[in-house]
Amino acid sequence: MYKWVLAFHIIAVICWFAALFYLPRLFVYHAMSEDSISIERFKIMQRKLYRGIANPSMIATLIFGFWMVSMAPAAYLSETWFQLKMGFVVLLIGYHHVCLGHMKNLAADRNKKTHVYFRVFNEVPVIFLVAIVILAIVQPF
């Protein structure tokens, strides 16, 4: 059973990161757009991506992750690598919600950020991905 839960956890993580890589890229294109048709299209794309993929995959990631931990809490909770990984997961959840804030500002035409800001913002999930994967696979601590 553990391997099935792990497999679905990994699938959910991949979907979540896919959304977190693409959503800020949509912010870049939105911030660069000047015509109303493109702007409205990006608003729809962002909303559908966030609600249809990012949120469900984040929730699935957390459910399957907690399920795995519940199968062997002593094997996880006492390990430094796991505690650090969970710290990065909490930060990633924060990033997910910052994306929501940006999406709401863009949807309401209140955006004050440039496309350059969003290009840098788009790279942040890479840091989380590298840290989380190394901690989970290499378990250096």
Secondary structure per residue as TSV (DSSP state, phi and psi in degrees):
chain	resnum	aa	ss	phi	psi
A	1	M	-	360.0	-37.8
A	2	Y	H	-57.2	-43.6
A	3	K	H	-65.3	-33.7
A	4	W	H	-65.8	-44.2
A	5	V	H	-64.9	-42.1
A	6	L	H	-60.8	-44.4
A	7	A	H	-59.9	-46.2
A	8	F	H	-69.7	-31.1
A	9	H	H	-62.7	-47.4
A	10	I	H	-64.2	-41.5
A	11	I	H	-60.3	-44.4
A	12	A	H	-64.4	-40.5
A	13	V	H	-61.6	-44.2
A	14	I	H	-60.9	-44.2
A	15	C	H	-64.3	-41.3
A	16	W	H	-62.8	-47.3
A	17	F	H	-65.9	-36.0
A	18	A	H	-57.6	-44.7
A	19	A	H	-65.9	-41.2
A	20	L	H	-73.0	-19.5
A	21	F	H	-81.8	-36.2
A	22	Y	H	-84.8	-36.7
A	23	L	H	-58.4	-50.4
A	24	P	H	-64.2	-28.1
A	25	R	H	-65.3	-38.1
A	26	L	H	-64.1	-34.9
A	27	F	H	-62.0	-40.1
A	28	V	H	-58.3	-52.1
A	29	Y	H	-63.8	-38.4
A	30	H	H	-63.1	-46.7
A	31	A	H	-64.4	-25.0
A	32	M	H	-87.8	-15.1
A	33	S	-	-73.1	145.8
A	34	E	-	-121.6	-18.9
A	35	D	S	-98.8	147.1
A	36	S	H	-65.8	-31.4
A	37	I	H	-64.6	-46.4
A	38	S	H	-64.4	-43.8
A	39	I	H	-59.3	-46.2
A	40	E	H	-65.0	-37.6
A	41	R	H	-63.1	-43.9
A	42	F	H	-65.7	-35.8
A	43	K	H	-60.1	-44.0
A	44	I	H	-66.0	-45.8
A	45	M	H	-60.8	-43.2
A	46	Q	H	-63.8	-46.9
A	47	R	H	-61.3	-45.1
A	48	K	H	-66.8	-39.6
A	49	L	H	-64.9	-44.7
A	50	Y	I	-66.7	-49.7
A	51	R	I	-76.0	-35.9
A	52	G	I	-89.4	-24.5
A	53	I	I	-125.6	-52.4
A	54	A	I	-62.2	-53.1
A	55	N	H	-63.4	-51.5
A	56	P	H	-60.4	-38.7
A	57	S	H	-72.9	-33.0
A	58	M	H	-63.4	-45.9
A	59	I	H	-62.2	-44.4
A	60	A	H	-62.9	-41.3
A	61	T	H	-57.2	-46.4
A	62	L	H	-67.8	-42.2
A	63	I	H	-61.9	-50.3
A	64	F	H	-67.6	-34.1
A	65	G	H	-65.3	-46.8
A	66	F	H	-64.7	-35.3
A	67	W	H	-62.5	-44.4
A	68	M	H	-61.6	-44.6
A	69	V	H	-63.0	-38.4
A	70	S	H	-66.2	-21.1
A	71	M	H	-76.0	-25.7
A	72	A	S	-153.9	65.4
A	73	P	H	-58.8	-37.5
A	74	A	H	-64.8	-33.0
A	75	A	H	-72.7	-20.0
A	76	Y	H	-105.4	-55.1
A	77	L	H	-63.7	-26.1
A	78	S	T	-87.9	-5.9
A	79	E	-	-90.4	133.0
A	80	T	H	-62.7	-41.8
A	81	W	H	-58.6	-39.4
A	82	F	H	-70.1	-40.8
A	83	Q	H	-62.8	-42.1
A	84	L	H	-64.9	-42.3
A	85	K	H	-59.4	-43.9
A	86	M	H	-64.5	-33.7
A	87	G	H	-61.3	-43.4
A	88	F	H	-67.1	-35.4
A	89	V	H	-64.0	-41.6
A	90	V	H	-61.4	-43.6
A	91	L	H	-63.5	-37.9
A	92	L	H	-65.1	-38.9
A	93	I	H	-62.5	-39.6
A	94	G	H	-61.5	-43.9
A	95	Y	H	-59.9	-42.4
A	96	H	H	-55.8	-43.3
A	97	H	H	-76.2	-29.1
A	98	V	H	-64.2	-38.6
A	99	C	H	-57.7	-41.4
A	100	L	H	-60.2	-43.1
A	101	G	H	-61.0	-45.0
A	102	H	H	-62.9	-41.8
A	103	M	H	-62.3	-42.1
A	104	K	H	-64.5	-41.7
A	105	N	H	-64.2	-42.2
A	106	L	H	-64.8	-40.7
A	107	A	H	-65.1	-32.1
A	108	A	T	-92.9	7.5
A	109	D	T	57.9	36.7
A	110	R	-	-112.3	14.6
A	111	N	-	-65.5	132.4
A	112	K	-	-113.8	1.7
A	113	K	-	-95.3	150.6
A	114	T	-	-92.3	167.6
A	115	H	H	-63.4	-28.5
A	116	V	H	-66.6	-43.6
A	117	Y	H	-56.2	-48.0
A	118	F	H	-67.3	-28.7
A	119	R	H	-65.2	-41.3
A	120	V	H	-70.5	-45.1
A	121	F	H	-56.6	-33.9
A	122	N	T	-65.6	-21.3
A	123	E	T	-86.9	-15.3
A	124	V	H	-57.5	-43.3
A	125	P	H	-61.5	-22.5
A	126	V	H	-62.4	-40.9
A	127	I	H	-60.6	-46.3
A	128	F	H	-62.5	-44.1
A	129	L	H	-59.5	-49.1
A	130	V	H	-60.5	-48.6
A	131	A	H	-62.3	-46.6
A	132	I	H	-66.2	-43.7
A	133	V	H	-66.4	-44.1
A	134	I	H	-62.5	-44.3
A	135	L	H	-62.7	-41.7
A	136	A	H	-74.0	-35.6
A	137	I	H	-93.0	-49.7
A	138	V	T	-79.1	-33.1
A	139	Q	-	48.5	61.4
A	140	P	-	-70.3	-11.5
A	141	F	-	-122.6	360.0
